[in-house]
Amino acid sequence: MADLLGSDEFQEDPAADFLAREQDDLAELGEDFGEGEPQTNGLNGFDDALDAMDDQPVVNGFDDEEISGSHQPVVPLPRESEPESVRKWREEKAALLDKMDDDEKDEILEWREKAKKELNDWYERRDELLGKTQTSNRTDEEAFVSDRDDSSTPGHDWERVCRNCDFNPKGTKNNKDVSRMRSIFLQLKQTPLEKE
């Protein structure tokens, strides 16, 4: 057993040997991606990040850089390095958006023309109705004035008064009771007062 413990083969730490091989493999990967010196253990990067955070003041869980907005902006890739499919997609999208803009402008013009036509039609109908109402009102006024000024039948004054009164009790919308006045007018119409 002493022979086994005394040999150099078993004096090495198997975990350290495994970590050394993994670091060598990671170093080769780091060189492939253009990274610098590989770290010696997995905790050194974490320790460096903690040391860097200790140098900066933190307010409510946010660094001063995050609060002040001095972070690095994301720079878009130059168009020359875009893949052909992305460039083609951008061109198709731009063409589609231009077509949609043109269609929208055409629709707006069409709606404006339609609205203008409907407004003109409405004004024409209104003017026509207004003209008919004015003609009807003039005719009614002339009939009223000629009837009012007709003095060919003397003694029928109450009859002319009754023509201007509405004797239908359901048709009136007055809140006052005018039934007594109606009855007096009807009496005077049937038996007019005699002049002395």
N, CA, C and O of each residue as an XYZ file, in Angstrom:
784
protein
N       0.812     -1.163      0.000
C       0.000      0.000      0.000
C       0.861      1.234      0.000
O       0.510      2.240     -0.616
N       1.995      1.170      0.689
C       2.923      2.290      0.724
C       3.460      2.554     -0.653
O       3.741      3.694     -1.023
N       3.603      1.473     -1.420
C       4.072      1.674     -2.789
C       3.064      2.492     -3.584
O       3.428      3.340     -4.397
N       1.825      2.225     -3.337
C       0.805      2.953     -4.075
C       0.743      4.419     -3.663
O       0.613      5.294     -4.519
N       0.833      4.696     -2.384
C       0.753      6.065     -1.919
C       2.024      6.831     -2.234
O       1.974      8.052     -2.383
N       3.128      6.178     -2.337
C       4.395      6.848     -2.574
C       4.622      7.190     -4.024
O       5.502      7.997     -4.322
N       3.877      6.619     -4.933
C       4.141      6.895     -6.341
C       3.605      8.262     -6.729
O       2.669      8.787     -6.126
N       4.230      8.816     -7.754
C       3.846     10.150     -8.227
C       2.499     10.147     -8.957
O       1.852     11.187     -9.076
N       2.086      8.991     -9.438
C       0.834      8.935    -10.201
C      -0.351      9.302     -9.334
O      -1.260      9.993     -9.794
N      -0.359      8.854     -8.087
C      -1.511      9.069     -7.235
C      -1.370     10.312     -6.379
O      -2.275     10.619     -5.603
N      -0.273     11.036     -6.490
C      -0.100     12.271     -5.739
C      -0.847     13.430     -6.399
O      -1.152     14.413     -5.724
N      -1.152     13.346     -7.691
C      -1.848     14.428     -8.385
C      -3.328     14.401     -8.024
O      -3.910     13.347     -7.767
N      -3.913     15.583     -8.013
C      -5.345     15.725     -7.716
C      -6.129     15.497     -8.997
O      -5.888     16.202     -9.976
N      -7.063     14.540     -9.039
C      -7.806     14.283    -10.276
C      -8.702     15.458    -10.665
O      -8.912     15.685    -11.856
N      -9.232     16.206     -9.709
C     -10.084     17.353    -10.023
C      -9.268     18.456    -10.668
O      -9.729     19.112    -11.602
N      -8.030     18.665    -10.161
C      -7.178     19.703    -10.734
C      -6.787     19.337    -12.157
O      -6.710     20.202    -13.030
N      -6.540     18.050    -12.387
C      -6.196     17.584    -13.726
C      -7.367     17.824    -14.689
O      -7.164     18.270    -15.818
N      -8.587     17.527    -14.238
C      -9.780     17.747    -15.076
C      -9.962     19.229    -15.393
O     -10.251     19.590    -16.534
N      -9.794     20.082    -14.391
C      -9.946     21.524    -14.615
C      -8.886     22.050    -15.572
O      -9.179     22.912    -16.401
N      -7.663     21.548    -15.471
C      -6.603     22.001    -16.367
C      -6.937     21.637    -17.811
O      -6.737     22.445    -18.719
N      -7.446     20.419    -18.026
C      -7.806     20.013    -19.395
C      -8.957     20.862    -19.933
O      -8.936     21.260    -21.097
N      -9.954     21.141    -19.106
C     -11.084     21.955    -19.542
C     -10.644     23.379    -19.866
O     -11.136     23.970    -20.828
N      -9.732     23.934    -19.085
C      -9.236     25.274    -19.348
C      -8.479     25.336    -20.669
O      -8.578     26.312    -21.412
N      -7.724     24.284    -20.947
C      -7.018     24.234    -22.228
C      -8.020     24.201    -23.390
O      -7.839     24.888    -24.395
N      -9.086     23.388    -23.238
C     -10.108     23.323    -24.285
C     -10.813     24.672    -24.451
O     -11.050     25.109    -25.577
N     -11.144     25.325    -23.355
C     -11.787     26.631    -23.424
C     -10.861     27.691    -24.004
O     -11.314     28.606    -24.692
N      -9.578     27.571    -23.733
C      -8.620     28.526    -24.284
C      -8.597     28.422    -25.800
O      -8.521     29.432    -26.499
N      -8.664     27.196    -26.304
C      -8.700     27.012    -27.753
C      -9.968     27.608    -28.347
O      -9.923     28.215    -29.417
N     -11.107     27.441    -27.663
C     -12.354     28.041    -28.138
C     -12.275     29.555    -28.098
O     -12.750     30.224    -29.016
N     -11.684     30.103    -27.053
C     -11.538     31.553    -26.934
C     -10.704     32.114    -28.059
O     -10.998     33.200    -28.558
N      -9.673     31.403    -28.471
C      -8.851     31.866    -29.578
C      -9.646     31.842    -30.877
O      -9.470     32.716    -31.725
N     -10.529     30.843    -31.043
C     -11.349     30.759    -32.243
C     -12.296     31.950    -32.363
O     -12.560     32.429    -33.465
N     -12.805     32.426    -31.230
C     -13.739     33.545    -31.255
C     -13.047     34.883    -31.073
O     -13.727     35.904    -30.974
N     -11.775     34.919    -31.028
C     -11.028     36.168    -30.929
C     -11.017     36.754    -29.541
O     -10.766     37.949    -29.385
N     -11.277     35.970    -28.546
C     -11.248     36.498    -27.192
C      -9.824     36.476    -26.680
O      -8.943     35.809    -27.222
N      -9.642     37.220    -25.630
C      -8.299     37.337    -25.067
C      -7.928     36.154    -24.204
O      -8.380     35.038    -24.461
N      -7.140     36.366    -23.218
C      -6.614     35.358    -22.305
C      -7.751     34.672    -21.567
O      -8.600     35.354    -20.994
N      -7.796     33.335    -21.562
C      -8.850     32.653    -20.823
C      -8.628     32.805    -19.330
O      -7.500     32.978    -18.868
N      -9.729     32.738    -18.577
C      -9.624     32.888    -17.134
C      -9.155     31.571    -16.528
O      -9.394     30.496    -17.078
N      -8.486     31.676    -15.391
C      -7.893     30.481    -14.792
C      -8.920     29.639    -14.069
O      -8.796     28.414    -14.052
N      -9.934     30.249    -13.469
C     -11.000     29.442    -12.887
C     -12.332     30.160    -13.120
O     -12.352     31.319    -13.535
N     -13.422     29.482    -12.857
C     -14.735     30.021    -13.154
C     -15.128     31.185    -12.269
O     -16.057     31.918    -12.610
N     -14.459     31.385    -11.148
C     -14.862     32.439    -10.230
C     -14.135     33.749    -10.466
O     -14.571     34.782     -9.956
N     -13.030     33.746    -11.228
C     -12.285     34.995    -11.421
C     -13.129     36.041    -12.134
O     -13.072     37.216    -11.772
N     -13.907     35.655    -13.130
C     -14.747     36.606    -13.847
C     -15.813     37.191    -12.939
O     -16.149     38.371    -13.041
N     -16.341     36.363    -12.054
C     -17.345     36.832    -11.124
C     -16.731     37.805    -10.120
O     -17.328     38.826     -9.779
N     -15.508     37.463     -9.647
C     -14.818     38.353     -8.707
C     -14.508     39.690     -9.365
O     -14.647     40.741     -8.740
N     -14.083     39.650    -10.641
C     -13.787     40.909    -11.350
C     -15.048     41.757    -11.486
O     -14.985     42.976    -11.329
N     -16.185     41.140    -11.772
C     -17.444     41.883    -11.914
C     -17.838     42.500    -10.583
O     -18.310     43.636    -10.540
N     -17.647     41.749     -9.479
C     -17.966     42.304     -8.167
C     -17.054     43.473     -7.823
O     -17.504     44.473     -7.264
N     -15.763     43.345     -8.159
C     -14.829     44.442     -7.901
C     -15.219     45.678     -8.701
O     -15.136     46.794     -8.187
N     -15.642     45.498     -9.947
C     -16.039     46.634    -10.777
C     -17.299     47.279    -10.217
O     -17.444     48.499    -10.285
N     -18.213     46.484     -9.665
C     -19.447     47.035     -9.100
C     -19.161     47.797     -7.824
O     -19.852     48.768     -7.516
N     -18.152     47.373     -7.073
C     -17.817     48.076     -5.844
C     -17.295     49.470     -6.133
O     -17.431     50.363     -5.296
N     -16.695     49.678     -7.310
C     -16.158     50.991     -7.647
C     -17.270     51.975     -7.999
O     -17.075     53.183     -7.866
N     -18.440     51.488     -8.449
C     -19.520     52.379     -8.876
C     -20.584     52.435     -7.792
O     -20.913     51.413     -7.189
N     -21.136     53.647     -7.537
C     -22.221     53.739     -6.557
C     -23.512     53.175     -7.144
O     -23.800     53.330     -8.331
N     -24.271     52.520     -6.283
C     -25.531     51.900     -6.700
C     -26.654     52.554     -5.919
O     -26.576     52.678     -4.696
N     -27.723     52.984     -6.637
C     -28.873     53.613     -6.002
C     -30.099     52.759     -6.312
O     -30.449     52.565     -7.476
N     -30.745     52.256     -5.275
C     -31.964     51.459     -5.437
C     -31.776     50.307     -6.415
O     -32.707     49.984     -7.153
N     -30.647     49.698     -6.444
C     -30.405     48.561     -7.310
C     -29.991     48.934     -8.724
O     -29.791     48.042     -9.548
N     -29.854     50.225     -9.039
C     -29.458     50.661    -10.372
C     -28.128     51.398    -10.292
O     -27.899     52.189     -9.378
N     -27.265     51.132    -11.247
C     -26.005     51.857    -11.314
C     -26.277     53.286    -11.757
O     -27.319     53.592    -12.335
N     -25.292     54.170    -11.464
C     -25.407     55.553    -11.922
C     -25.496     55.612    -13.438
O     -26.208     56.458    -13.978
N     -24.794     54.738    -14.127
C     -24.822     54.755    -15.587
C     -26.212     54.421    -16.101
O     -26.665     55.006    -17.085
N     -26.905     53.475    -15.438
C     -28.249     53.113    -15.875
C     -29.220     54.253    -15.618
O     -30.134     54.483    -16.410
N     -29.027     54.971    -14.512
C     -29.934     56.070    -14.174
C     -29.689     57.259    -15.088
O     -30.641     57.864    -15.581
N     -28.447     57.598    -15.316
C     -28.154     58.785    -16.116
C     -28.332     58.537    -17.598
O     -28.359     59.487    -18.380
N     -28.452     57.302    -17.997
C     -28.680     57.004    -19.407
C     -27.414     57.042    -20.234
O     -27.478     57.250    -21.445
N     -26.261     56.844    -19.609
C     -25.013     56.911    -20.368
C     -24.590     55.536    -20.869
O     -23.407     55.292    -21.104
N     -25.556     54.644    -21.030
C     -25.223     53.318    -21.530
C     -24.934     53.384    -23.022
O     -25.296     54.345    -23.700
N     -24.299     52.380    -23.501
C     -23.919     52.338    -24.916
C     -25.144     52.044    -25.772
O     -25.840     51.062    -25.517
N     -25.427     52.864    -26.777
C     -26.565     52.574    -27.644
C     -26.268     51.386    -28.546
O     -25.114     51.105    -28.870
N     -27.315     50.705    -28.940
C     -27.165     49.574    -29.838
C     -27.001     50.122    -31.249
O     -27.858     50.855    -31.744
N     -25.919     49.769    -31.875
C     -25.630     50.276    -33.219
C     -26.116     49.248    -34.227
O     -25.685     48.095    -34.181
N     -27.017     49.642    -35.150
C     -27.482     48.675    -36.132
C     -26.364     48.309    -37.102
O     -25.432     49.078    -37.336
N     -26.491     47.127    -37.647
C     -25.493     46.677    -38.604
C     -25.567     47.519    -39.871
O     -26.655     47.925    -40.279
N     -24.438     47.784    -40.491
C     -24.499     48.507    -41.756
C     -25.220     47.661    -42.797
O     -25.193     46.432    -42.737
N     -25.861     48.324    -43.746
C     -26.684     47.632    -44.734
C     -25.853     46.745    -45.658
O     -26.376     45.791    -46.235
N     -24.577     47.048    -45.801
C     -23.751     46.230    -46.682
C     -23.580     44.819    -46.135
O     -23.399     43.866    -46.893
N     -23.638     44.694    -44.794
C     -23.412     43.382    -44.201
C     -24.725     42.608    -44.001
O     -24.720     41.526    -43.414
N     -25.857     43.163    -44.490
C     -27.126     42.461    -44.376
C     -27.167     41.275    -45.330
O     -26.627     41.332    -46.434
N     -27.796     40.230    -44.900
C     -27.981     39.110    -45.819
C     -28.926     39.508    -46.958
O     -29.718     40.441    -46.823
N     -28.835     38.820    -48.028
C     -29.647     39.114    -49.216
C     -31.136     38.991    -48.915
O     -31.931     39.792    -49.406
N     -31.523     38.002    -48.116
C     -32.941     37.808    -47.796
C     -33.498     38.988    -46.992
O     -34.642     39.391    -47.200
N     -32.696     39.541    -46.077
C     -33.143     40.686    -45.281
C     -33.277     41.917    -46.172
O     -34.240     42.673    -46.046
N     -32.315     42.121    -47.071
C     -32.372     43.258    -47.987
C     -33.600     43.154    -48.889
O     -34.287     44.147    -49.132
N     -33.870     41.946    -49.382
C     -35.027     41.722    -50.249
C     -36.322     41.971    -49.472
O     -37.264     42.565    -49.998
N     -36.363     41.509    -48.210
C     -37.539     41.736    -47.372
C     -37.777     43.229    -47.158
O     -38.913     43.696    -47.231
N     -36.701     43.978    -46.893
C     -36.830     45.433    -46.697
C     -37.387     46.102    -47.946
O     -38.255     46.971    -47.857
N     -36.886     45.697    -49.111
C     -37.371     46.292    -50.361
C     -38.842     45.958    -50.582
O     -39.617     46.827    -50.980
N     -39.238     44.709    -50.328
C     -40.637     44.324    -50.484
C     -41.526     45.081    -49.510
O     -42.612     45.531    -49.877
N     -41.071     45.222    -48.268
C     -41.837     45.966    -47.265
C     -41.988     47.428    -47.667
O     -43.070     48.001    -47.542
N     -40.895     48.037    -48.152
C     -40.952     49.432    -48.572
C     -41.930     49.591    -49.736
O     -42.708     50.545    -49.761
N     -41.899     48.669    -50.695
C     -42.822     48.731    -51.829
C     -44.262     48.553    -51.353
O     -45.162     49.251    -51.820
N     -44.480     47.621    -50.425
C     -45.820     47.390    -49.896
C     -46.336     48.623    -49.152
O     -47.496     49.005    -49.309
N     -45.476     49.242    -48.345
C     -45.880     50.439    -47.606
C     -46.188     51.596    -48.551
O     -47.136     52.345    -48.318
N     -45.389     51.754    -49.627
C     -45.666     52.794    -50.616
C     -47.018     52.551    -51.287
O     -47.791     53.487    -51.492
N     -47.297     51.305    -51.624
C     -48.571     50.964    -52.266
C     -49.726     51.244    -51.312
O     -50.760     51.771    -51.723
N     -49.550     50.889    -50.031
C     -50.602     51.134    -49.044
C     -50.838     52.631    -48.857
O     -51.981     53.063    -48.705
N     -49.761     53.427    -48.866
C     -49.896     54.880    -48.762
C     -50.669     55.442    -49.947
O     -51.545     56.290    -49.773
N     -50.349     54.975    -51.148
C     -51.048     55.442    -52.341
C     -52.523     55.053    -52.287
O     -53.391     55.859    -52.621
N     -52.809     53.818    -51.866
C     -54.200     53.375    -51.752
C     -54.957     54.224    -50.732
O     -56.117     54.579    -50.945
N     -54.290     54.545    -49.623
C     -54.932     55.361    -48.597
C     -55.244     56.754    -49.127
O     -56.322     57.288    -48.870
N     -54.306     57.345    -49.864
C     -54.548     58.673    -50.440
C     -55.711     58.627    -51.421
O     -56.538     59.538    -51.446
N     -55.780     57.560    -52.239
C     -56.889     57.421    -53.182
C     -58.217     57.296    -52.449
O     -59.206     57.911    -52.846
N     -58.246     56.498    -51.373
C     -59.476     56.344    -50.597
C     -59.898     57.662    -49.969
O     -61.086     57.985    -49.945
N     -58.939     58.426    -49.460
C     -59.267     59.719    -48.845
C     -59.871     60.651    -49.885
O     -60.868     61.320    -49.614
N     -59.277     60.699    -51.071
C     -59.836     61.537    -52.129
C     -61.238     61.076    -52.520
O     -62.126     61.898    -52.746
N     -61.432     59.767    -52.599
C     -62.746     59.219    -52.945
C     -63.778     59.584    -51.876
O     -64.899     59.973    -52.202
N     -63.400     59.458    -50.603
C     -64.318     59.811    -49.516
C     -64.662     61.292    -49.547
O     -65.811     61.669    -49.314
N     -63.674     62.133    -49.833
C     -63.934     63.571    -49.890
C     -64.904     63.906    -51.019
O     -65.813     64.716    -50.839
N     -64.711     63.282    -52.182
C     -65.614     63.517    -53.306
C     -67.027     63.041    -52.968
O     -68.010     63.720    -53.265
N     -67.112     61.878    -52.351
C     -68.419     61.339    -51.975
C     -69.098     62.253    -50.950
O     -70.295     62.520    -51.054
N     -68.341     62.731    -49.965
C     -68.896     63.622    -48.950
C     -69.344     64.939    -49.572
O     -70.387     65.480    -49.207
N     -68.557     65.451    -50.509
C     -68.909     66.700    -51.173
C     -70.212     66.536    -51.963
O     -71.071     67.418    -51.941
N     -70.354     65.397    -52.665
C     -71.563     65.129    -53.442
C     -72.773     65.007    -52.521
O     -73.825     65.583    -52.797
N     -72.625     64.249    -51.414
C     -73.736     64.093    -50.475
C     -74.126     65.424    -49.851
O     -75.313     65.682    -49.651
N     -73.159     66.268    -49.540
C     -73.457     67.573    -48.961
C     -74.202     68.454    -49.962
O     -75.151     69.147    -49.597
N     -73.770     68.425    -51.227
C     -74.471     69.200    -52.254
C     -75.900     68.700    -52.444
O     -76.824     69.500    -52.593
N     -76.086     67.368    -52.440
C     -77.439     66.803    -52.555
C     -78.312     67.231    -51.378
O     -79.485     67.560    -51.556
N     -77.744     67.224    -50.196
C     -78.494     67.632    -49.016
C     -78.912     69.109    -49.119
O     -80.050     69.457    -48.805
N     -77.988     69.969    -49.559
C     -78.320     71.389    -49.722
C     -79.419     71.574    -50.769
O     -80.307     72.408    -50.590
N     -79.368     70.803    -51.859
C     -80.408     70.905    -52.887
C     -81.768     70.484    -52.337
O     -82.767     71.163    -52.577
N     -81.818     69.370    -51.598
C     -83.081     68.938    -50.998
C     -83.591     69.969    -49.994
O     -84.787     70.256    -49.953
N     -82.704     70.518    -49.197
C     -83.103     71.520    -48.214
C     -83.651     72.759    -48.900
O     -84.679     73.295    -48.487
N     -82.964     73.223    -49.958
C     -83.442     74.410    -50.680
C     -84.803     74.152    -51.323
O     -85.671     75.025    -51.337
N     -84.979     72.926    -51.863
C     -86.264     72.572    -52.480
C     -87.387     72.585    -51.439
O     -88.457     73.147    -51.675
N     -87.130     71.953    -50.272
C     -88.142     71.945    -49.216
C     -88.404     73.347    -48.680
O     -89.545     73.699    -48.382
N     -87.364     74.133    -48.561
C     -87.516     75.497    -48.078
C     -88.354     76.310    -49.056
O     -89.213     77.090    -48.646
N     -88.103     76.126    -50.353
C     -88.888     76.831    -51.364
C     -90.357     76.431    -51.314
O     -91.238     77.286    -51.406
N     -90.629     75.115    -51.168
C     -92.012     74.653    -51.073
C     -92.687     75.219    -49.829
O     -93.843     75.640    -49.887
N     -91.980     75.232    -48.715
C     -92.549     75.765    -47.475
C     -92.835     77.252    -47.610
O     -93.875     77.724    -47.150
N     -91.936     77.992    -48.230
C     -92.150     79.431    -48.421
C     -93.364     79.690    -49.317
O     -94.171     80.575    -49.035
N     -93.487     78.918    -50.391
C     -94.635     79.075    -51.296
C     -95.940     78.767    -50.568
O     -96.924     79.496    -50.697
N     -95.934     77.672    -49.798
C     -97.126     77.296    -49.041
C     -97.470     78.364    -48.010
O     -98.642     78.703    -47.842
N     -96.472     78.893    -47.322
C     -96.723     79.933    -46.318
C     -97.272     81.202    -46.964
O     -98.164     81.844    -46.409
N     -96.748     81.565    -48.125
C     -97.257     82.762    -48.820
C     -98.715     82.581    -49.225
O     -99.533     83.486    -49.059
N     -99.032     81.398    -49.758
C    -100.407     81.113    -50.165
C    -101.339     81.167    -48.961
O    -102.412     81.767    -49.031
N    -100.931     80.538    -47.851
C    -101.752     80.560    -46.640
C    -101.919     81.975    -46.100
O    -103.001     82.344    -45.645
N    -100.846     82.770    -46.150
C    -100.922     84.146    -45.662
C    -101.875     84.975    -46.519
O    -102.677     85.744    -45.989
N    -101.791     84.821    -47.842
C    -102.690     85.571    -48.721
C    -104.145     85.196    -48.467
O    -105.023     86.059    -48.460
N    -104.400     83.892    -48.257
C    -105.767     83.450    -47.970
C    -106.242     84.022    -46.643
O    -107.384     84.464    -46.528
N    -105.374     84.014    -45.646
C    -105.729     84.552    -44.339
C    -106.032     86.042    -44.416
O    -107.034     86.500    -43.866
N    -105.170     86.809    -45.098
C    -105.357     88.258    -45.202
C    -106.640     88.577    -45.974
O    -107.392     89.467    -45.576
N    -106.895     87.868    -47.066
C    -108.118     88.149    -47.838
C    -109.364     87.794    -47.033
O    -110.367     88.504    -47.108
N    -109.316     86.706    -46.266
C    -110.444     86.325    -45.435
C    -110.635     87.312    -44.295
O    -111.765     87.653    -43.946
N    -109.539     87.767    -43.719
C    -109.594     88.715    -42.609
C    -110.178     90.052    -43.059
O    -110.985     90.652    -42.349
N    -109.773     90.509    -44.221
C    -110.194     91.826    -44.703
C    -111.527     91.788    -45.461
O    -112.005     92.832    -45.904
N    -112.126     90.622    -45.614
C    -113.391     90.504    -46.329
C    -114.504     91.095    -45.475
O    -114.808     90.585    -44.396
N    -115.088     92.139    -45.949
C    -116.175     92.791    -45.205
C    -117.483     92.713    -45.990
O    -118.393     93.514    -45.778
N    -117.567     91.763    -46.878
C    -118.762     91.642    -47.714
C    -119.954     91.116    -46.932
O    -121.098     91.375    -47.307
N    -119.713     90.396    -45.871
C    -120.813     89.877    -45.058
C    -120.793     90.575    -43.710
O    -120.133     90.107    -42.782
N    -121.504     91.686    -43.589
C    -121.524     92.379    -42.303
C    -122.323     91.591    -41.260
O    -123.246     90.847    -41.590
N    -121.945     91.776    -40.013
C    -122.659     91.145    -38.914
C    -122.174     89.756    -38.573
O    -122.685     89.142    -37.636
N    -121.249     89.266    -39.272
C    -120.728     87.936    -38.959
C    -119.307     88.026    -38.386
O    -118.434     87.226    -38.724
N    -119.109     88.969    -37.555
C    -117.777     89.174    -36.955
C    -117.376     87.980    -36.081
O    -116.229     87.535    -36.106
N    -118.354     87.466    -35.301
C    -118.040     86.356    -34.414
C    -117.763     85.070    -35.197
O    -117.026     84.194    -34.745
N    -118.342     84.986    -36.323
C    -118.075     83.826    -37.173
C    -116.626     83.855    -37.653
O    -115.965     82.818    -37.703
N    -116.135     85.037    -38.003
C    -114.723     85.161    -38.413
C    -113.793     84.894    -37.233
O    -112.728     84.302    -37.406
N    -114.187     85.326    -36.038
C    -113.376     85.060    -34.846
C    -113.310     83.561    -34.599
O    -112.250     83.020    -34.285
N    -114.444     82.898    -34.743
C    -114.476     81.449    -34.474
C    -113.658     80.659    -35.490
O    -113.150     79.584    -35.173
N    -113.528     81.178    -36.700
C    -112.693     80.486    -37.686
C    -111.228     80.433    -37.244
O    -110.506     79.505    -37.607
N    -110.799     81.399    -36.482
C    -109.405     81.456    -36.027
C    -109.175     80.690    -34.727
O    -108.039     80.600    -34.260
N    -110.214     80.147    -34.146
C    -110.090     79.417    -32.886
C    -110.157     77.925    -33.141
O    -110.848     77.454    -34.045
N    -109.413     77.188    -32.310
C    -109.441     75.729    -32.371
C    -110.400     75.254    -31.284
O    -110.148     75.452    -30.096
N    -111.509     74.620    -31.700
C    -112.508     74.197    -30.744
C    -112.373     72.736    -30.346
O    -113.233     72.219    -29.632
N    -111.345     72.072    -30.774
C    -111.125     70.679    -30.391
C    -110.369     70.678    -29.061
O    -109.223     71.124    -29.010
N    -110.987     70.186    -27.986
C    -110.322     70.259    -26.681
C    -109.093     69.366    -26.583
O    -108.191     69.664    -25.800
N    -109.026     68.288    -27.344
C    -107.861     67.400    -27.288
C    -106.695     67.952    -28.100
O    -105.548     67.587    -27.844
N    -106.952     68.790    -29.034
C    -105.903     69.311    -29.902
C    -105.090     70.418    -29.264
O    -103.964     70.681    -29.686
N    -105.642     71.069    -28.256
C    -104.911     72.177    -27.635
C    -103.900     71.643    -26.644
O    -104.125     70.635    -25.974
N    -102.822     72.314    -26.570
C    -101.748     71.891    -25.662
C    -101.525     72.930    -24.565
O    -100.484     72.949    -23.908
N    -102.527     73.794    -24.383
C    -102.411     74.806    -23.332
C    -102.663     74.168    -21.978
O    -103.412     73.199    -21.858
N    -102.048     74.708    -21.002
C    -102.263     74.215    -19.647
C    -103.440     74.928    -18.972
O    -103.940     74.474    -17.943
N    -103.868     76.022    -19.546
C    -104.977     76.785    -18.960
C    -106.308     76.214    -19.444
O    -106.411     75.656    -20.536
N    -107.279     76.366    -18.627
C    -108.621     75.905    -18.989
C    -109.308     77.014    -19.787
O    -109.588     78.091    -19.260
N    -109.574     76.737    -21.056
C    -110.200     77.728    -21.938
C    -111.579     77.258    -22.396
O    -112.118     77.755    -23.385
N    -112.134     76.310    -21.676
C    -113.447     75.774    -22.071
C    -114.542     76.841    -21.965
O    -115.449     76.870    -22.797
N    -114.473     77.706    -20.967
C    -115.476     78.775    -20.809
C    -115.409     79.734    -21.984
O    -116.444     80.131    -22.518
N    -114.196     80.111    -22.394
C    -114.046     81.019    -23.532
C    -114.615     80.377    -24.800
O    -115.276     81.051    -25.590
N    -114.364     79.087    -24.997
C    -114.898     78.384    -26.169
C    -116.433     78.425    -26.179
O    -117.075     78.702    -27.192
N    -116.959     78.144    -25.037
C    -118.435     78.127    -24.983
C    -119.023     79.514    -25.259
O    -120.072     79.619    -25.893
N    -118.369     80.568    -24.797
C    -118.856     81.933    -25.067
C    -118.768     82.245    -26.555
O    -119.696     82.809    -27.136
N    -117.644     81.876    -27.169
C    -117.498     82.133    -28.610
C    -118.563     81.388    -29.419
O    -119.126     81.938    -30.365
N    -118.834     80.140    -29.043
C    -119.850     79.367    -29.759
C    -121.248     79.991    -29.587
O    -122.047     80.019    -30.522
N    -121.516     80.479    -28.395
C    -122.806     81.141    -28.155
C    -122.930     82.393    -29.017
O    -123.967     82.650    -29.628
N    -121.826     83.179    -29.049
C    -121.870     84.413    -29.825
C    -121.955     84.130    -31.312
O    -122.523     84.921    -32.066
N    -121.403     83.022    -31.735
C    -121.481     82.661    -33.151
C    -122.931     82.290    -33.522
O    -123.432     82.671    -34.580
N    -123.572     81.559    -32.647
C    -124.937     81.124    -32.949
C    -125.951     82.266    -32.777
O    -126.868     82.417    -33.584
N    -125.784     83.036    -31.759
C    -126.690     84.185    -31.530
C    -125.837     85.424    -31.318
O    -125.512     85.759    -30.179
N    -125.469     86.109    -32.392
C    -124.642     87.302    -32.257
C    -125.389     88.413    -31.502
O    -126.618     88.480    -31.487
N    -124.606     89.248    -30.900
C    -125.157     90.386    -30.182
C    -125.734     91.373    -31.206
O    -125.197     91.553    -32.299
N    -126.800     91.979    -30.829
C    -127.425     92.952    -31.731
C    -126.895     94.313    -31.375
O    -126.751     94.678    -30.208
N    -126.614     95.040    -32.410
C    -126.060     96.386    -32.218
C    -127.211     97.325    -31.969
O    -128.278     97.170    -32.563
N    -127.022     98.267    -31.128
C    -128.053     99.233    -30.818
C    -127.948    100.453    -31.634
O    -128.758    101.368    -31.484
